[in-house]
Amino acid sequence: MNGTTILIHNIVLLLILVASIIAVHLRDLLYAVFVLAGATVGLSLIFYMLQAPDVAITNAAVYGGIATVFYVIAISKTEREEME
């Protein structure tokens, strides 16, 4: 790996970390799910850059797609309660 590739890896990893922290601190669960899906897409990008395209596609499909849909369905089945 050259210096540019390592820099790109570090930037993507930092964005994944920031998105994960934001997802934990968001009060709206729906927004948190979408931010977490963005972190999953970043992780898929890391897998692709590490020469594992099969893992990247599977991660994007399962965690970025199917799991996100399940989370959204589960959240839509609950009632919102305003907290003070």
MOGIFEN-V8747 format. One record per helix or strand of 2 or more residues. SS is the DSSP state (alpha for helix, beta for strand). FROM is the first residue (numbers start at 1). LEN is the number of residues. Records with the same first field share a line. If there is no record, write none. Layout:
SS=FROM-LEN + FROM-LEN
This chain:
alpha=3-23 + 29-21 + 53-24
